[in-house]
Amino acid sequence: MRRSLRARICLSLLLTLPAAGLGTGSAGAAPSPEPSPGVTASAAQYALDTRLERALGDDTAGSYLDPATGELVVTVTDQAAAEKVEAAGARAEVVPRSTAELKDIMSLLESRAKITGTSWGIDTSANQVSVEADSSVSAHSLARLKAVAAPLGDAVRIERVPGVFQQEVLGGDAIYGGGFRCSAAFNVISGTVYYFLTAGHCTNEAVSWSATSGGAETGTRAGTSFPGNDYGLVRYTDGSQPPGAVNLYNGGSADISSAADAIVGQAIQKSGSTTRLTSGRVTAVNVTVNYSAGPVYNMVRTTACSAGGDSGGAHFSGTTALGIHSGSSGCTGTNGSAVHQPVSEALSNYGVSVY
């Protein structure tokens, strides 16, 4: 019995346990006739992106991967910055708006159009603030949102998406705590102590977590942050030393050896206990999602499919951890609107690392 529990943890707690919850519901996203699968980011591109972002500061409006060539494109606001980008080995694109200006627009939306069921973030490939309104947003509220955005012209793009933005929680069998079920994201370590990361709206609900309903304790909450952020940390208390891998739900797993921040345009995969392994691409960063339980900030929006029970699951690319699944408005066909908490923030705040 004990061996069976540990085997489950090593295989599914890896990075893809079920999701804990604050309610049920499906997810969904704006449909696209032929959604782009995204392109794969290399370790060198992650490193170059981080280095240039720090070096350019306010002279950049972010970066993205060109879907046709796979090149890292760094948007800049003047020619001098463009020359720095080209010298570093990336492609430069001069755009009219800086990250600071796009963030000012999001601050305006925050103050004048903070409506439950809306989400906004920066689409660096379009140099715009991309706004989504789910099916719960009334015609009156949508008109208010559009009125606020109207003076901003093409700096803002507003789209309707099906479903309702929510943390994806569902009753079921997986990791249980406080009557809820959640998916685990990544196994992490600090010194010789093992933990796993999951969604903060999950760890808010319980201190003790187990692998079966009413089963022996697997771990206890070591940290939680929601709303504002959406991440939590659970320490293994049953002696487990699980592998640092993600469940691919095909009998195999993907070893996770590093962590990075997602880049717009890149291909990602999501592993969760309900929809299992799904794929998509990154469409926006610095995303705000106005959940009914409270807003979360600085998230990443993707087109991966997800559903109730996937909360806390893993967003990753190859061997690189990218994020912790937070929620979505659902899925239409193969095109979703899954949102993740960047994993780098949780790793830094808790002083843990993937392995």
C-alpha positions in Angstrom: 0.0 0.0 0.0 2.8 2.4 0.9 4.8 1.5 -2.2 1.7 2.0 -4.3 1.2 5.5 -2.9 4.8 6.5 -3.5 4.7 5.1 -7.1 1.7 7.3 -7.7 3.5 10.4 -6.4 6.6 9.7 -8.6 4.4 9.2 -11.7 1.7 11.8 -11.3 2.7 14.2 -8.6 5.7 14.8 -10.7 4.0 17.6 -12.4 0.6 16.7 -13.1 -1.6 15.9 -10.2 -5.3 16.8 -10.3 -6.5 20.2 -9.4 -7.9 21.4 -6.2 -10.7 23.7 -6.2 -13.0 26.5 -5.5 -15.8 25.4 -7.7 -16.5 23.5 -10.8 -16.8 24.6 -14.4 -15.3 24.2 -17.8 -12.7 26.3 -19.6 -12.5 27.8 -23.0 -10.8 30.3 -25.3 -11.3 32.3 -28.4 -11.5 29.8 -31.4 -9.1 30.1 -34.3 -9.6 28.3 -37.6 -6.0 27.1 -37.7 -4.3 28.0 -34.4 -0.5 28.4 -34.6 1.3 25.7 -32.7 4.1 28.1 -31.7 7.8 27.5 -32.1 10.3 26.0 -29.8 12.6 28.3 -27.7 16.2 27.2 -27.1 18.2 27.6 -23.9 20.3 30.3 -25.7 17.1 32.2 -26.6 15.8 32.2 -23.0 19.2 33.5 -21.8 19.5 36.1 -24.5 15.9 37.3 -23.9 16.6 37.8 -20.2 19.9 39.5 -20.8 18.5 42.0 -23.3 15.4 42.7 -21.2 17.7 43.8 -18.4 20.1 45.7 -20.6 17.4 47.6 -22.5 15.0 48.5 -19.7 12.4 51.1 -20.9 13.8 51.0 -24.4 12.1 47.7 -25.1 8.4 46.6 -25.3 9.2 42.9 -24.9 10.2 40.1 -27.2 8.6 37.2 -29.2 9.5 34.3 -31.4 8.8 34.7 -35.1 6.4 31.9 -36.0 7.9 31.6 -39.5 11.6 31.6 -38.7 11.9 30.8 -35.0 14.1 33.9 -34.5 14.0 35.8 -31.2 12.6 39.3 -32.1 13.1 42.1 -29.5 10.9 45.1 -29.9 12.5 48.5 -29.2 11.5 52.1 -29.3 14.5 53.7 -31.1 17.2 52.9 -33.5 20.0 53.0 -30.9 18.3 50.2 -29.0 17.8 48.3 -32.2 21.6 48.4 -32.9 22.2 46.9 -29.4 19.8 44.1 -30.1 21.3 43.3 -33.5 24.8 43.3 -32.0 23.7 40.8 -29.3 22.5 38.4 -32.0 18.7 38.9 -32.0 16.4 40.6 -34.5 15.2 44.1 -33.6 11.8 45.6 -34.4 11.1 49.2 -33.8 7.6 49.7 -32.4 5.6 52.8 -31.3 4.9 51.8 -27.7 7.2 50.8 -24.8 6.4 48.3 -22.1 6.0 51.2 -19.7 3.3 52.7 -22.0 1.5 49.4 -22.4 1.6 48.9 -18.6 0.1 52.4 -18.1 -2.8 51.3 -20.4 -3.3 48.2 -18.2 -3.3 50.5 -15.1 -6.0 52.5 -16.7 -8.1 49.4 -17.3 -7.4 48.3 -13.7 -8.7 51.6 -12.4 -11.7 52.2 -14.8 -12.7 48.8 -16.1 -11.9 46.1 -13.5 -14.7 43.8 -14.4 -15.0 40.2 -13.2 -14.6 37.9 -16.3 -12.0 40.1 -18.0 -8.3 39.6 -18.6 -5.6 41.8 -20.2 -2.0 41.4 -21.0 0.7 42.4 -23.4 0.9 40.8 -26.8 4.5 41.7 -27.7 4.1 40.5 -31.3 1.4 43.1 -31.9 2.7 45.8 -29.6 -0.8 45.9 -28.1 -2.7 45.3 -24.9 -4.8 42.2 -25.6 -8.1 42.2 -23.7 -10.4 39.2 -23.3 -14.0 39.3 -22.0 -15.7 36.0 -21.1 -19.3 35.0 -21.4 -20.2 36.3 -17.9 -19.4 39.9 -18.9 -22.8 41.6 -19.7 -23.4 43.7 -22.8 -23.5 46.8 -20.5 -20.1 45.9 -18.9 -18.6 45.2 -22.3 -19.8 48.6 -23.6 -18.1 50.2 -20.5 -14.9 48.3 -21.3 -14.9 49.5 -24.9 -15.6 53.1 -23.9 -12.6 53.1 -21.7 -10.4 51.6 -24.5 -11.8 53.7 -27.3 -9.5 56.7 -26.8 -6.5 54.4 -26.9 -7.1 53.4 -30.5 -5.1 50.4 -31.8 -3.1 50.1 -28.6 -5.9 47.9 -27.3 -7.5 44.8 -28.8 -10.7 43.4 -27.3 -12.0 39.9 -27.9 -14.9 37.9 -26.6 -14.1 34.3 -25.4 -16.5 31.5 -24.6 -16.7 30.1 -21.1 -16.0 31.8 -17.8 -12.6 32.7 -16.4 -12.1 30.7 -13.2 -9.7 28.7 -11.2 -10.1 25.2 -12.4 -11.2 23.1 -9.5 -13.0 19.9 -9.4 -13.9 17.0 -7.0 -12.2 13.8 -7.9 -9.3 11.5 -7.0 -5.8 12.8 -6.9 -4.1 15.1 -4.4 -6.7 16.0 -1.8 -6.9 18.7 0.8 -9.8 20.2 2.6 -12.3 18.4 0.3 -10.7 19.6 -2.8 -8.5 18.0 -5.5 -5.6 19.7 -7.4 -2.9 18.9 -9.9 0.8 19.3 -8.8 3.1 21.4 -11.0 6.8 20.7 -10.4 8.7 18.7 -7.8 11.3 21.0 -6.3 14.1 20.8 -3.7 15.8 23.0 -1.1 18.9 21.3 0.4 17.8 17.8 1.1 14.1 18.7 1.5 11.6 17.8 -1.2 8.5 19.8 -2.1 6.0 20.3 -4.9 4.5 23.4 -6.3 0.9 23.8 -7.1 -1.7 26.7 -7.4 -2.1 29.0 -4.5 -5.9 28.9 -4.7 -5.5 25.2 -4.0 -3.1 25.5 -1.0 -5.3 28.3 0.4 -7.9 25.6 1.1 -5.9 23.1 3.2 -2.8 22.5 5.2 -2.6 18.7 4.8 -2.6 16.9 1.4 -2.9 13.3 0.5 -2.8 11.2 -2.7 -6.2 9.6 -2.1 -9.4 10.8 -0.6 -9.1 10.1 3.1 -5.7 8.6 2.6 -2.4 8.9 4.5 -0.9 12.4 4.4 1.5 13.0 1.6 2.6 16.5 2.4 1.8 19.7 4.3 1.5 23.2 3.1 4.7 25.2 3.4 3.5 28.4 1.7 0.6 29.8 -0.2 -0.1 33.0 -2.2 -3.5 33.9 -3.8 -5.0 36.2 -4.9 -2.4 38.6 -6.4 -0.3 35.6 -7.2 -1.3 32.0 -7.7 1.3 29.6 -6.3 1.7 27.4 -3.3 4.3 25.0 -1.8 3.7 21.6 -0.2 6.5 19.8 1.7 6.6 16.0 1.4 6.1 14.4 4.8 5.9 10.7 3.8 9.6 10.2 3.0 9.1 10.5 -0.7 12.0 11.5 -3.0 10.2 11.9 -6.3 11.9 12.4 -9.6 12.0 15.9 -11.1 9.8 15.0 -14.1 6.5 15.8 -15.7 3.8 13.2 -16.5 3.2 13.0 -20.3 0.2 10.7 -19.8 1.4 8.2 -22.4 3.4 6.0 -20.1 6.4 8.3 -20.2 7.6 11.5 -18.5 9.7 14.5 -19.4 12.7 15.4 -17.2 12.7 19.0 -16.0 16.2 20.4 -15.6 15.7 24.2 -15.8 13.2 27.0 -15.4 12.6 30.1 -17.5 10.0 32.8 -18.3 7.8 32.1 -21.3 8.2 34.1 -24.5 5.3 35.2 -26.7 5.0 32.9 -29.7 6.7 29.9 -28.2 5.2 26.4 -28.1 4.3 25.0 -24.7 2.7 21.9 -23.2 0.3 21.7 -20.2 0.1 18.6 -18.1 -3.0 18.3 -15.8 -5.1 15.5 -14.3 -8.3 16.3 -16.3 -7.2 17.1 -19.8 -3.9 15.4 -19.3 -1.3 16.5 -21.9 -2.3 19.4 -24.2 -0.3 21.8 -26.4 -0.5 25.4 -27.3 1.5 28.6 -27.7 2.1 31.7 -25.6 0.0 34.7 -26.6 0.5 37.3 -23.9 2.6 38.2 -20.9 2.1 40.5 -17.9 -1.5 39.3 -17.9 -4.1 40.4 -15.3 -7.1 38.0 -14.8 -10.1 39.2 -12.8 -11.4 36.0 -11.2 -14.5 36.2 -9.0 -12.3 35.3 -6.0 -9.9 38.1 -6.7 -7.4 39.3 -9.4 -4.0 37.8 -10.2 -1.2 39.8 -11.9 1.8 39.2 -14.1 0.5 35.9 -15.5 1.0 34.3 -18.9 -1.8 33.5 -21.4 -1.6 30.5 -23.7 -3.8 28.6 -26.2 -3.4 25.2 -24.4 -6.6 23.4 -23.6 -7.6 22.8 -19.9 -10.6 22.1 -17.8 -11.9 21.7 -14.2 -9.3 19.7 -12.3 -6.2 21.0 -14.0 -5.4 23.7 -11.5 -1.9 23.6 -10.2 -0.7 21.6 -13.2 2.5 22.1 -15.2 3.2 24.4 -18.1 6.5 23.5 -19.7 8.6 23.3 -22.9 10.9 20.4 -23.3 13.0 20.2 -20.2 12.2 23.7 -19.1 9.6 24.6 -16.4 7.6 27.7 -17.3 4.5 28.0 -15.2 1.9 26.7 -12.7 -1.6 26.3 -14.2 -4.0 28.9 -12.7 -7.2 28.8 -14.7 -8.9 29.6 -18.0 -12.1 30.3 -19.8 -12.1 26.9 -21.4 -11.4 25.2 -24.6 -12.9 25.1 -28.1 -11.6 22.2 -30.2 -7.8 22.4 -29.8 -7.7 26.1 -29.0 -7.8 27.1 -25.3 -7.1 30.1 -23.1 -5.1 28.6 -20.2 -3.3 31.0 -17.9 -0.2 30.2 -15.9 1.7 31.7 -13.0 5.3 32.1 -14.0 7.2 29.5 -12.0 10.3 31.6 -11.6 8.6 33.9 -9.1 7.6 30.9 -6.9 11.0 29.4 -7.1 12.6 32.7 -6.1 10.2 33.5 -3.3 10.4 30.0 -1.7 14.2 29.5 -2.3 13.6 26.2 -4.1 14.7 24.8 -7.4 13.7 22.3 -10.0 16.0 19.3 -10.5 
